[in-house]
Amino acid sequence: MKLAAWLMSAALAAGNAFAQDYPAKPIRFIVGPGPDALARVIGQQITQAWGQPVIIDQRGGGGGTISAEAVAKSAPDGYTLLLATGTHTINPSMYKVSYDMVRDFAPVTLLASTPFILAVHPSVPANSVRELIALAKSKPGDILYASTGVGTAPHLSGELLSMRAGVKLVHVPYQGSPQAATDLIAGRVTMMFSPASAVVSQVEAGSLRVLASAASQRPGILPDVPTMAEAGMPDFDTSIWFGLMAPVGTPQEIVDKLARAVPEAIKTSEAQTALKSQGFDQLAGGPDVFARFIVTETAKWSEAAKAAGMKK
């Protein structure tokens, strides 16, 4: 018993010493799908705070699977981290992937989100989510919604709305946000769940009308837009989130050190200005909160994939 206690004490002391010396070399952020702007803002702030460079390693192929697999197989020493996003919790519901978001990663901290908004063409006779649902019920199969592709968050957001509202919406996939937004502005489709930053100029110009934000809070870029919960659809948050994760087995002392330092780094006025200009809203949540969030997100997207008939 004395030997076991001594070994445990020695292990804790070694872990604490390791954490105190961390970081002693460059840190690598592996970035999956989506823009790497957030990683660069965080990396710059961490570099300034800790004096070690942060290398941004963009690996967007495979819909996020390549980035996740790379980090899951990395040494659990805190020097290779994943900029995780909502796509990483969507993929396991639809495809066979070699990683498990709960088993293979140590959540560090939530970072930010890009809020989705529900936008419609101005000719649509609906000024609220309730009126849109009533319209869809009166014209089943006539409401067309655009997305950026099959299996993407905008697609599954529409399926989630269809299921929870008990209506029939028709999915029209596009190859990207610009093409989808173009047809929405032209009135060839009825509605779309889109990142707020992608269509804010069209909203301000009156080319599109916003009914709600599909996020837990009103978007900073469009503060007057109500959330889906405020519009009568509770627990409807399909915004794209970003968080930092380490390989499972990373010493808890390092995870905790990162979880304290990274949120503080992006609270600087410089970081906040950069994030807001690109349509990001900061999120809060350390390892425990992030771990529960991953479980909730995985279940939500599994529900949406099942509604779309895409569940593996």
N, C-alpha and C positions, 0 to 999 in steps of 0.2 A: 504493500500500500504506500509506504514511504517512497519507494522507487517510482511508482506510478505518479505520485504527486510531484516528485522532483522532475520527472520527464515532462509532465504537463506544464509545470512552471517554466522549464527551460524552453519549451516550444512557444509559450506565450511571450517570453522575453525575446526569443529570436524573431517572432512575428512583429513585435513592437519595434525592434531595432530595424527590421526590414522596412517597415512602414515609415519610420523616421527618415531613412535614407532615400525613400522613394519620392520623386523620380530621380534616378541617377543617370538616365540616358533618354534619348528621344522616345516619345509616345506615339503610337500609330493609331489613328482613327480610320477604321474601315467603313466606308460609306456605301450603302446599297442604293436602292432606287430613289429617284428624286434629286433635287439640287443639292450641291454640297456647300451652299452658302452658310447654312447653320453651323456645319462642322468647322468652317474657316473662321467664323466669328468666335466660336468657343476656343478653337485652337490658338488663335491670336491672344486671347485673354489669358489662357493657361500658360502660354509661353512667357508672357509678361510677368505673371505672378510667380511661376516656378523656375524660370530661367532655362527650361528645357524645351527644345522645339517639338511641336506637334506636327506629325506628317499626315497629310490627308491622302488616303489611299482609296480612290474611287473604283468600286467593283459593282457596277449596276446591272450586270447581266443576270439572266435567269430569274428575273422578277424578284430579286432580293435573296434568292437561295445561295448564290455564290458568296455574297458578303457574309451571310450567317454561317455558312459552312466553314469559311476561312477562320472566323473568330472562334467557333466552337472547337476547332482543332488546334488552336494556338496555345502556347504555354500560359498557364494561369498566374501570371506575374504582374499584371496591371499595365503591361506595355503594349498590348494589342486590345483595342476596345471596339465595340460595334456601335455605330450610330443606328440604332434600331428604329423602325418605323412601323406604322400600322400594317403595311404590306406583309411584314414578317409574321403577323398573326392571322392574316387572311390565307396565305399559301397553304398551311397545313390542312385547312378545311377542303381544299380542292385538289391538291397534288400530293404525291408521295415525296416527302422531303427527308433528308438525312439528319435533320436537327430537330430538337424539341425545345421550344422556347422556355419551358419551365425546367426541364432536366439539365440542359446543356449550358445555361447562362446564369450569371449572377447579376440581377438588376442593380444598377447603381443609382440613377436618378432620372426622373422625367425632365425634359428640357423645354419643349415648346410644341405648339400645334399650328397647323395651317387650317383655319376653319373653313368648312364647306358651307355654301349657301344654296338655298333652293330658289332658283331663278326661273322666271317664265317669260314668254313673249308678251309684250304689252297688250296684244289683242285678246289674250286669254281672259275670259270674264270671271276672274277670281282674284280677290285682293287679300286673301288670307289662306292659310293651310286648310282650315275648315271648309272654305268655299271651294278650294281645289278638290278636296276629297268628295264633296257633294257633286261637283261637276263630273268627276271620274265615275261616280256611282250612277249618274244619270246617262252617261255615255260610255259604257264599258267597252274597252278596247280602242277608244278613240284618242286617248291621251298618250302621246309619244314622248318618251324621255331619252335624251341623249346621254352617252357616256364616253369615256376615253378608252373603251375596250372591254371585252368580256372578262369578267373576273376582277375588274378594278373596283376601287372603293366607290366611285360614282355609280357604277352598275349595281353593286350590291346595296348601295344606299336606296336606290329606287326599288329594288326587290324587297327591302326591309319595310319601306313605306307601303308598298302594295300589300304585303302580308298583314302588317299591323292595322292598316286602315280598312282592310277587306275590300280592296278595289283591284281592277285589272288595268295595269299600266303596260304599255308596249315598249320594249327596250330597242333602241337604235344605237348600235355601237359605232364609234369612229376610231380613227388611228391616233388621235390626240386631242388635247383641249382646244387648240385653235380651230380645227375643223368642226368640232361639235358646237363651239360657241358661234361660229359663222352661220351654221344652219339654224341655230336657235334664234339669232338676231334676224335672220331672214324669214322666220316663221314656219320653217319646214318641219320643225319639231316643237313640242309644247313646252317642255321644261327640262331642267338639268340640275344635278347637284354638281357644283363647281367650286374649286378653291376661290375664296373671295378675291384674292389678289389678281386672279386671272381675268375677272370680269368687272372689277370695280369701276373702271373707266366707262364701260358700256352702261352700267347701272347709273352712274352720275350723269351720263348723256341722255338717259331716258330710253335707250335702245333695249333695255331689259328691265324687268320689275322683280324685286326681291320679296319673297314671302316670309322667309325665316332663315335662321342660321342653324345648321345641323351640328351644333357644338353645345357644350355644357354651359358656355357663357357667351355673351354677345361679342362679336369680333371687334378687335380694336380698330380695324380698318373701316368697319361699318357699324358704329356703336348704336345706331338707332334701329337696327334690325333685330326683331325679337328672336329668341331661341325657339327650337321646335317644341320644347317643353312649355314655354310661355304661349305657344300657338296651339296647345292642346295635345301634343304628342310627347308624353313623358318618356324619359330614358332613351332618347333618340339622339345619340352623339356619334356621328360618323366622320368627324374631322380627322385629318391625318396628323398623327402625333409623332414625336421624335423623342427618343430617350437613349441613355448611355448604358451599355451592358458589357460585362466582362465575361471571360470564360468561367465556367463553374470551377470552383476550387481556388479561385483567387483569394488570397488572405483577406479576411474580413476587415483587418485594419486598413488595408489599401482601399477596399471598397468604400469604407466609411470616410477615408480621407478625400477620395474623389467626390463622394456624395456631399461633402461639406464645401469643397473648393469650387466645383464647377458651377453650382447655382449662384454662388457669390460672384464668380467671375463674370457671369452674364447679367448681373444687376448693374454693372457700370453704365454710365450714361452713354458711352461710346457703343457698347454692345446693344443696349436697348434701342438706340437710334437705328443701328444697322438692322436689327431684327424687325422692328416695326415698319421700316421702309420696304421690307420684303414680304410683309403680310404675316409675320409670325407673332403668336401670342405666347408668352412664357407660361410654362406649367410648373407646378410644385409637386414634389413627391419623392421621398428618399427610397432606399432599398425595399422596405416592407410595403409601402404604399404602391410602388412600382410593381412589385411581385403580385399583389392582388389585382392590380390594373391589367396585367398581362392575362391573368385567368379570365377576367371579365371580358376583355377584348376578344380573346380566342373563342369564347362561348357565343358572343354576339355575331361574329363573322361566320361561325359555323351555322348559326340560325339563318343568316342571310343567304349563305351558299345553298343550304337545304331548300329555302324558298325558291331559289333560282334553278333548282334541279341540277346543281353542280357539285353537290357534296360527294366526296370520293367514296 
